[in-house]
Each structure stands twice: as structure tokens, then as C-alpha cells.
């Protein structure tokens, strides 16, 4: 059993440090999106040529609850919502098969001699939430700031944890061809002639193969423009040695696109990178890598007068929530041990206190094995379960203590009889508590998929506490429980607290010197915990032990007498 306890402890600690951390749980809705871009067409044409044919094909798919569509100029969007009888991935594959079947038809619309290709995709809530924003500002033009931001964009998008990085506040460039309608009419040129001239002229084509020196090489004619000024010499129309060039009927400009995004920091314009991570990845690790990339570029690439700042860091909130959980566990152990100290003695109170971290580590190991992440709902469930998981351990320890004190049994006999008396009741008690939270996981729709993490977490925590109480606590009390509160010798306390204090200081020093953030945090936590425990040993030895003994010998008998008198008055 000690090996099992050590294994649970190891798996729990490993899960705590390796489980991905994110603010919100990953919610996979059975909704599939189909988007199509068909430039140069009105909303009516897009609906007739793209949207309606796709809808007709999609109606044959099973498990569909609702199909919504929107047709706009140049763009079509279809939203297909499925019921829970089909999986997240399977729904997408079914839609993709029907879309490919529609595109394969002969009358499917084409653009630039290529069939319009609809995009079939799912949308995950966590992948659309930015985890961090990077603001770049300085005494430079917007175009230059965008160049610097693209350096960071390329490096950050190469990380496995990152899905994409969007740039806001930077203006895109576009080529504008302002056609003079009167010159165009005088030259007898149509818009189709202009479009066809640009499409056919701005292209690179293969010109066959050339055999030389017993080697066959591919010949390619480069026709793509490298500068907007190259468009001026495009021939729009040619007849009787009289060519109409694009510059004769239009003015060509390379200008900024219409502003669609704004980015501000402290009321000053900046170029902002909006970073979004992949679903299920660790937010803390992703942000840590991003910060490292930013620091390296500030040091080695960017000019000194360029200001780069990080805002909207979601990893800080996630880290604070995890820290609050750890603090709640430690505080819970201290309070439970302190309360039980006055009723059962110090050593016996520790048996119940041990149940808190053991139940938490077992819960983390199970939740990690189920593929969950440390998010708001999981952490909230763990913290709420913290107040309920000690109930089973208290019942087990107190019943064994009662049998040893009142009936004079030894540890082994008291444990066997004690567990046999309360095993079935605490199983029923745990089952009824778990059942009370099951309706939270039965809510339909998006809120149901969000709330289901809460009853799952509580169920795992309460079942873990049951296993810890029945198996782990029973083993510990059968070996170490005592009725009498023996006094620990001063020399032994000095030796024990000195070892804990020395190792605690060493771990603290190591935590402040290690560069790796995760390792540094772990060493500091371990060092602080050892120093905290060593200090509390002396507090118990000098203050709490006397108070607990006086409470048990003087105050408890008074409470028992008043309780007995009250019962006699009520029952008579």
C-alpha cells in the first residue's frame, strides 16, 4: 500500500506540472462552417451559384439540427449545427464530402479558370481567445513598424503551441487602378478587357523543356510584375498597330487600404500582434516562449529606440488561479489539522490532513489521464471539493480513535472494525453528494458543454477522497495511531526542524538561481513549505500542545455534560 501511495503522489505531482494550463476549458461544438469567396459577384449571384447548391447537397447529411446561410457580395457562409449523436470530427468530414461532391459538378462556378473552393472548418472557443498581445511603437512609420512586427510574427507562429498571430493597427498596401470612363469609352475598351489583360499579363508560365549537355531543363517565362508601375505598359487592346496601354485610360497608384483595425496603447497608436494558441496547449509555456522570443529580438534585432510591450497576458490569470489552488490546499491542511488537534491530538490530526493533498494529487492524476486541462472550471471544482473531501477521512480516523479509546482495542482490530462499520455509510454519502451535481452536466447546448467539467471534477475529487479514506487512511491509522499524546523530546524536535530548515533554505536559494521558470517555482514552493513546517513544529511544541491538552481535559467534558443535559430535556 505504501508503494501505491508513493505512486499516486508521483503521478499527481507529474500531472500538476505537465497538465496544460488555460483560462477556459476546450469546448468542441458540433457546428461546421462552410465559407466561399467568389470575387466580383453580387449577393444574389453568390446565393444562386454557391449557397443554394451547397445547401441542397447538405440536406442529405444526417443528424443536422439547423442550417443557416448568409450570402453577401463576394462571400458566402453556411453554418451547419449537428445534434450530439455525431462526433465533432465526423460532422466535419461528412460536410466536407458533400461540399466536394458539389464542387465536382460541371456547372460549379469558376474564378480565374479555377473552380471556387469552399473552406470547411470548425471553430474552437479557446482557439479564438487571444492569450497575449504584443505592442510595437516608436518614432517610425507604420510600414516600418509592421516590418518589425512581421519578424516577431514569423518566429511566434513557428511555435507548436501557437495557432496564428494577427497584426492589427498596420495598414495594408494595395494597387488601385482608377479608370477614366471617358477615355475608356473613347478607346472602345470594356472592363472585361482591362481585367483580362491584367490576369493574363501578371502570370508566369512554363515554356517546355530545353535539352543541353545531356540534361533536360525546364524553361519558365516570368511574367509576374514586381512593381505597380509595370502595369502601366500592359496592353489592354490592340488593333491595326494601334495599342491601347493601361496608362492611357487609367491612373495606377500604390496606396494604403481602407483602415479596418485600430490599435492603441496609452492613447498612442501602435502596431499590435494578437497571439492565439492551439486548443489544448499550455498557456503558461506558450507565453513563456513568446516572452523569450521578444527578449531575444529586443536584444539582438530591434533598434534601441523601438518600444515593445506585452499586454493582456492571460497566463498571469491562469497562474494566479493555480497558485490559489495550492494555497487553498495548504491552508486547508493547516486548518483541518488545527481543528482536529484539539479533539484527537497532533499525530491523529495529521492522518486527516494527509488526506487533502493525497486526494488532490489522485484527482489531478485522473483528470490529466482523461485529457483535461487546468482551467477555470477544473480549478473551481477542485477548490469547492476541498471543503468536502475531508469528511470521509474524519469519519474513518474518528471511528478508529473511538474504538481504541472507549473499547480498548489495539490499532489493527480497531481499524478492521472501524472500517467495516462505516465503509458502506461513507460510500452512500459520497454517492449522494456526487448525484447532487449530476444535473449540472445535463444542461443542453453550449452552457452544458461548459458546465460539465464542474460535476466531473467534483465526482473525481469526492471518489478520490473515498479511496484515500478507506485505503490510505486505514493503513496509516493501523500502524501509527495512538490514544495518548506523548511528548516529543526537545533534541528530536531540534534535529528534525534543523534538517527541514536547512533543506528549505537550500531549495529557496536554488529557486532564485535557476533560470527555468517552472523549476524555479517548484523549488521555491518546496523550500517555503519545509520552512513553514519546521516553524509550526515549534509553535505546536510551545503553545498549541498545552492548549489542546487543556481543551481535551477541561473544556470537552463540560461540553459533553451540557449536551447530555440538553438531550435529556428534549427527549423527556
N, C-alpha and C positions, 0 to 999 in steps of 0.2 A: 504493500500500500504506500510505503514511503517513496518507492520508485514512481508510482503513479502520481503522487503529489508533486514530486520534482518535475515529472514530465508535463503536468498541467501548468506548473509555474513557468517552465521554459517556453512552452507553446504560447502561453498568454503574453509573456513579455515579447516574444518574437512577433506575435500578431500586432501588439501595440505599436511597435516601431516600424513594422512593414506594411500595415494596412494603409491604403491610400486615404488621404485626408482631403475633404472638400466641404464646402459650406452646405450644399443641398444634396440630397440623395439623387441618384440617377433614376429618372422616370422615363420609361420607354412606352410611349403611347402607340396604339395601333392606328396611326394616322400616316398615310403616304401622300406625298406631294408630287405632282407632275407639272413641271414648268416648261414652256416652249417659247422661244424667241423667233419671231418672223418679221424682220425689219421691212419697213415700207408699206405696211398694210394697216387698214383701219380696224377698229374693234369689231365691226360687223364681219369683215373678211376673216379675221382671226377666229371668230366664233364659228363661222361656217366651214372653214377649211381645216382648222386644228381642233378646237374644243369639242364640237359636236361629234366628229368621227371617233375621237378618243372616248368620249362618254358612252357612245353606243357599244364600243368594244368592252369597256369596263363594267357594263351592266351584267355581263355574263359571269363575273367573278363572284364566288360565294362569300358569305359572312360579311357582306358590306352593310353597314348601318345607314350611311348617308354619303352622297356625292355632292360636293359644292364646286362651282366653277366661276371663274371671273375672266372675262376677255376684255383686254384693253388694247390700245394702239401698240402694235408690235409685240404684244406679250399675252400669253395665256397661262392661267394657273388653275389646276384642278386639285381639290382636296378630297381624299377618299378616307372615310373613317370606318374601321372594322370593329366587329364585336370581339369579346375576349375568347371566342372559340378558335381563334387563329393566332399564331405566333407573330412576334414583331418582325422577324426576318422573312418568314414565309409570306406575309402580306405584301411586302415589298417585291419579292420575287414574282408573285402572281400578277401584280400590276405591271411589272417590267415585261413579262411575257406578252400580255395583251397590248402594251404600247408598241413593242417590237413587231407584233403582228399587224398593227395598224400602219406603222411606218413602211412595212414591206409591200403594201398595196401599190398598184401602178399610179393611182390618182393622188398620191400623197404629195403635198406642195414641196417645191424646191426653192432654194435660195443660193445664188452663185453656182448653179449647176450641181448643187449638193442638197440632198433631202434634209429638211428640217429635223433636227434630232432632239426630241423631248428629253428632259432630265428627270429621272425618277429618284426620289430621295426621301429619307426620314429626317425628322428634326428632334434632337435630344435637348431637353431643357438645360442640362448642365453645360452642354457644348455651346450654348448661345449666351452664357453669362460670362462677361469678362472677369478674369482673375487679377489683372493688374493693368494699369495704364502708364505709359512712358511718355513724358512731355519733353519736347526738344525746342529750345528757344535760343535766341541770340541775335547779335547785330548782323544778320544775314538775310538774304532774300528768301521767300517761301520756297522757291525752286531749290536753293542750296540746302535749306533745312530738310527738304524732302529727300535729297540725296543722302544726307546723313541718316535719316530715319530708315531708308531702304537698306542701309548697311546692317542696322540692328534687325530689321525685318527678316532679312535672309538668314542671319545666324540664329535668331529665335525660332523661326519656322523649321529649322533643321533638327530641333529637339524632338524626341519621341513623344514627350508629354503634350506638345502644342499642336492644336488643330490648324489654326490660322492666325495671322496678325493683320489687322486692318489699319490703314493710315487715314486719319481724319485731320481736317484743317489745312490740307495741302491741295492746291489747285492742280487739276489735270490739264494737259495741253491737248488741243485738237486742231485739225486743219479745217478751216472754213472756206468754202468756195461760194462767194457771193456773185450769183449770176445776174447780169444785166439783161432783163427780159426783152428790152427793145433791141439790143444788139443780137440777142439770140433769135428773135423773130426775123430780123433783117438778114441774118445768115442762114435762115431756114434750118435751124438746129432745134431738136427736141430735148427734153430732159433725159429721155431714154438714151439718146446719142451720147450725152455727157456721162451718164452712169456707165454705159457700155464701154466707153473709151477709157475711163479710169480703171474699171475692173479688168479689162483685157491688157492694159498697159502696165499696171502695177502687179506683175506676176513673173516668177521665174519658171522656165520650162526646160524639160530635157530635150536635147538635140541629137540623141542617139549615141553611138559608141565610136571611138577612134582607136584603131589598132596601130600601135607603134612599138618598135623594139620587142616584138612578140608579147606585148601586153595590151589588153583591151581596157581603155579608159572611157569613162562616161563623160560626155560633153553636156554642160548645162549653161543655158543662156540666162544671165542675171538681168531681170527686168524690174525688180522692186526698187522703189525710189528710196533715197537716203535723206532727202531734204524736201520740204514742201515746195521749194522753188522749182524742183524738177517737174512738177505738174504743169507749169506754165507752157511747156513745149509739147504737151500731149495733143495729138491731132484728134479733133472731135469729128470733123467731116472733111472729106477730100473729094473734089470733082474738077475735072478739066484743069489740072495743075494748079488749082486754087485751094489751098488747105486752110481750114479754119482751126486755129490753135485755141487752147483753153484760155490763154491770156487775152485773146481778142474779145471774148464775150464774158469774162468773169474776173473778179479780183480775188486772189488767193492770199489768205492770211493764216499764220500760225499763232493761235491765241489761246487764252485760258478758257476752260469750260465754265459753264454756269456753276456758281457756288452751290453745293449740296450739303456740305458739312462745315461746322464751325467748332473750333477747339480753343478754350480759354483757360488760363491759369493765373489767378490773382488779377483778373480783368485784363490780362495781356494775351494777345494771340500766340498760339503755339502750334506746333505740329505734333499730333498725338498718335501713338501706337496703341491700339486696343488689342490686347492679347487674350485669346480664348484657348482653353485646354481641351484635350480629348476626354471623352467620357471615361470615368473610372480611373483616371490618373491621379497621382498625388499632388495636391495643390501646393503644399509646402516645398516639396522637392522641385517642382516646376518653377516657382517664384525664386527659389534659391539659385537655380541655374541661370535664370533671367538676370538676376542681380549681378551674378558673376560676369555674364557677358557684357552688361552695361559698364561695370567697373573696368574691365579689360579694354573696352573701346574708348572710355574716357581717358584712360592712362596712355594708350598706345596709338589711337587713331584720330580721335576728335581733337580740334583745336582747344586751347585753354579757355578761350572766352565763350565757348559753347556751353549752355546750361542744359543739363539732363537731369530730370527729376522723376521719381516714381510715385504714383498716386493710386488711390482706390485698390490698395493691396488687400485682397480677400484672404490671403494666407494668415494675416495677423488675427482676423476674427476667428478663423478655424483653430489657430494655435492657442488663442485665449480660451476657446471652448474646451480643448483637450486639457489645458492646464487647469481649468476649473474642475474638470472631472477628477484629475489626480488629487487636487487639493480637497475636493469633497470626500474622496476615498480616505485620505489620510485623516481629515477632520472627523469622519465617521468612525474610523477605528479608535481615535483618541476618545471621542465622546462615549462610545459603547463601552470601552474598557474602563473609563472613569465611572460610569454609572454602575456597571456590574462589579466594580472593585468594592463598592460599599455593601454589596449583597453576597458575593461569592468569594471575594478575595482576589488578589492580584493575578496569580497564576491561572486560576479558573476563568477569570475575566478575559485573559489572553486567548483562551480557546475560542471564544465567541468573536473576539477581534480578528483572529486569523481568518475566520470565515468570510470576511468582507473582501480582502484582496484576492483570496483564493477563488471566490465566486466570480469576481470581476475578471480575473485572468482566464478562468474557464469560459466565461461568456464571450470575451474577446476572441479566444481561440475558435469557438464555434462560429461566431459571426464572421470572422475572417475566412474560415473554411467555406462558408456559404457564399462568399464573394461580395460581401458588403464592404462599404467604406465607412470611415469615421466621419460622420456628418452630423448636422444639427439634430435630426430625428433620432439617430442612434445614440448620440451623447445625452439627449434629453431623457430617453428611455433608461439609459444606464444610471443617470443621476436620480431619477424618480425611483428606480428599483433599489437604489442604495438603502432607502429607508425601510424596505420590506424584506430584504434578503437576510437580515439578522434574526428574524422571527424564528425560523426553523432551528438555527444554531442555539438560540437562547433556550428554547424548549428542550432540546436534547441535553445540553450541558446542565440545566437546572434540574431536570428529572434525575439524571445520574447523580448529581450532587445531593439531592434529597434522599435517594435510596442509600447512599453511603452514610449520610448524617443521621437519618431517622431510623433506618433498619440495620445499620451496622454492616452492610455488605462491603466486600472488597471491590477494587476497581473493575475487575473483569466481570464479576457477577452483576454488579450494579449497571454496567454498560449493556450487558446482554438483556437484562430485564427491562432496563430503561428504554432501549431502542425498540424492543418488542411491544412495549406499552404505547409508545407514541408514534411509531412509524406510520401506521395506517392513518391516524388523525392528521398528521402534518402533510401526508400525501393528498388527502382530501382537501385540506386547507389550501395548499398550493394550487390544486386543480381548480377550485372555485375562484381563486384570485385571478388565475390566468383566464378563465372563462369570462370574467367580467370585462376583459379588454378585447375579446374576440370581435364584438360588433364594430370596433373601430377599424378593423381590417376588411369589413364587408361593405364599406361605402362604395358606391359606383363612381365611375368616371375618374377624372384626374385627381380629385381630392382623395379618393380611395387609394390610388396607387401611391400617393404621397404619405398617407397616414398609416399604411400597412406596415411600415418599418417600426412604428411605435409598438404595436402589440407583439410583433415578432421579437423585438429586443427585450420587452418585459417578460415574455414567455421564456426566453433563453436565460435571462438573469434569475428568474424565480426557480426554474428547473435546476439550474446550476447550484443555487443555494440549497436546494433539497438534497442534491447529491453530496455536496460538501458536508451538510449537517449529518446525514445518515452514515456516510462512509468515512470522511476525513476527520470530522469532529469526534466520532465514536472511537476511532483508533487513537487519537490524541488523549482523550479523557481516560481510556482504558489503560494507558501507560503512565500518565503524568498527573492525574487529578489527585488532589489532597484536600482533606477537610480542614486540617489545622493550617494556620498561616505562619509558617516557620520564618524566622528572621534570617535574611541573607547576611553572611559575615561581611564586615566592612572591607577586609582585604580582597574578598572576591568581587565586591562591587567596584573597588578601585581598579582592579585588574581588568574587569570587563569593560568599564566605561573608558579606561585609558586606551584599550585596543580600539574600541569604536571611535573615540575621538581622534586618535592618530590617523586611522584609515579615512575618517571623514574629512579631515583637513587635507590629506593627500589627494583624495578624489576631487575636492574643491579646487585645489591648485591645478590638477590635471584638467579639470573642466574649463578653467580660464585660459589655459595654454593651448589646448587642442584647437585646430582650425576648423575641423568638420563640425557643423552646427549640431547635427543630431547627436554625435558622440559627446560634444561639449555639454549639451543639455542633460544627457543621461548621467554623466559623471558628476555634474553639479547637484542633480537631484539625489543621487546616491550618497554623496558627501553630506548634504544638508540633512538627509534622513538619519544617517548614523549619528551625527552631532545632536540632532533632536532627541533621538532615543537615549543617548548617553546622559543628556541633561535631565530627561524625565525619570531616569533611574534614581537620581539623587533627589528629585522632587518627591518621588514616591517614598524613598527611604527616610527622608527627614520630616515630611509633612503629611502626605496622603495616607500612609500606613496607620499612623496614630488616629487620624480622623476616621478611617474605615473601621478600625477595631472598636472605637467608641460608638460608632453608628450601629455596629452589629450587636454589641453587648448591652447598650443602654437604650438607644432610640428605637430599634426594631422591636424589642419586647413591648415597649409602650404602644407602638402601632398595632401589634398583634392583639393586645388586650382591648384597645378601643374598637378594633374590628370585630372581636368576639362579642363585646357588649352590644355593638350595633346590630349584629346578626340576631342575637337573642331577642332584642326589642322588635325587630322586623318580623321574625318568624313566630313569635308568640301570638 
